Each structure stands twice: as C-alpha cells, then as structure tokens.
Amino acid sequence: MSNRPERPKTPTYIFFYILFSQDTWRILAGFIISILFTPKIVPPDLSMAGRVMLHVMILAIGWAITGKPAKWITTKLKKFFLGNRTQ
C-alpha cells in the first residue's frame, strides 16, 4: 500500500493509463496480426465458429510474441510525454 493519495479517475488519466499500458499495444498487435494472417491460413470449408476460433488463437499468439515491442513502445511514449518525470 502506498501513502500517496488516490488520483482522480478523469478521462485524461484513463486515456494515458491505456496509452502507457503494455497490454494495450500487445492486444492491438495481436488483433492486427490476426486480421492479416488468418485469412491466408483458413481452409475454405471451415465453419464460422471455426473461423472465429482461428482468429482468437492467432490473436493470442500475436499477443504472446509482442511483449518486447510493446515494452519498447510504452517506454518511448513515457519518455516522450513525461520526459524525466517518473511515477
């Protein structure tokens, strides 16, 4: 537990919290990877449920492999927006 007072949850705070979160960038990258690569590997006779499951699996793989790039992105964004200030 921290002795710091609770920050108010303003729209700006929520926006930057999401922007600086590594998971935001990992999910976005997984989504893009899924959109780009799933149509190339889906068999033509696969049902809609199978296609959805394949998209979800590729999204999860994309999320898993983008840990380092997401950390790099959030580090650069924090440096750009916050400069030398740390929390």
Residue pairs with C-beta under 8 A, 6 or more apart in sequence:
7 13
16 81
18 24
19 77
20 74
20 77
20 78
21 74
22 67
22 70
22 71
22 73
22 74
23 70
25 66
25 69
25 70
25 73
25 74
26 62
26 63
26 66
26 67
26 70
27 59
27 63
29 62
29 63
29 66
29 69
29 70
30 58
30 59
30 60
30 61
30 62
30 63
30 64
30 66
31 59
31 62
32 62
33 58
33 59
33 61
33 62
33 66
34 55
34 56
34 58
34 59
34 62
37 58
38 51
38 54
38 55
38 58
41 54
42 51
42 54
46 54
